[in-house]
Amino acid sequence: MLSRTISFWRCQLIGWTICIFATFPLKFAIFGNFTHALAATFLREGIGFLLTLGLWRIYRRWNREAFTTPRLIAAILGMSIATAAVETLLVLLIQYRSPLLPPHSRSLIFLVGTFCYRTMLFAFWSLLYFWIKDWNESQTRERRLAQTEIRRQEAELQMLRAQVNPHFLFNALNTIQSGLNRDQEPLKKVVLGLADYLRYSLANQDRPMVPLGEEFDAILQYLEVEKARFRGDLTIDAHIDESARHLPVPGIMLQPLVENAIRYGLEDSIRPLHVHIAACRGEKGRLDITVSNTGHWIEPRGRRADGTGGSGLDTLRRRLALLYPGKHDLKIKSEADQVTVTIRLELEVA
């Protein structure tokens, strides 16, 4: 409401100021006298300014939805005629009390011509007012719709993110269970990795974006669990550019990529499976993230009987589409004995 009031007053002041400068030369040509032209300008435009404030207060009370376009135009024309009539009577009364203009300004032809001109002026003002009013209301509706969409997307992102954590927890607990009857020393790394990763997840569960460095360090903790799980069958190579560590990225973004690389890579790779993770910063804030593994591409299958799997890449695609519409790219490349997934993000950072 405040922004619309300010917008009205800005338009009102600018519009009548333009009207003064635009009509003064015409009045000077009609009266042939600078003083008369100046008096007519401030008399007419001053009264017009005050009368349009009255129109503004009346129009604000109108229910716009109750008017069809023909009815609105007819109502505006009626109000413009009435306003022009009131203005003419006020000018004549002022002229009668204190003559400011030459006598011919009170002639019938002059009064009729001026009345028609002022009627058109008030009609134009009224149409412009309703156009601005409709535009303001449409902008308000768009902002509300945008806010509703943002809230919907935030809820969806929270739901999508919540789908990721159970996969890791399930795998970690399976690793601990399978190692209970073996050497207990490797389980220490699993428990520590699990604790650190869950601590990271809980600490950032309400943050839609996290520094890439924190996400990268967390995935290394995740990999400690996976290396303990698969022992000598899994080797890891990870690298991140220091200049990219502060860049904001969606939380729990790398884990689905790494999980898929390990899960499907172990099915179709000569042991040990080698997984390479890299994050580097390109020009103009671009961020490239690559996760590759030895083996061949296997099309992700549906959810397993135990309720896990099946949603990793699809969930990530949906999150990126919501967070970076038109500013992201996710490519999967399979060649020779290697599968590479590359994510490119266009980040608005300095």
PyMOL commands that set and color helices and strands:
alter all, ss='L'
color gray80, all
select helices_A, chain A and resi 2-31+34-60+64-66+69-97+103-106+108-162+165-178+185-203+212-233+242-244+254-265+283-285+312-323
alter helices_A, ss='H'
color red, helices_A
select strands_A, chain A and resi 209-211+234-240+248-250+273-281+286-294+328-335+338-346
alter strands_A, ss='S'
color yellow, strands_A
deselect
rebuild
show_as cartoon
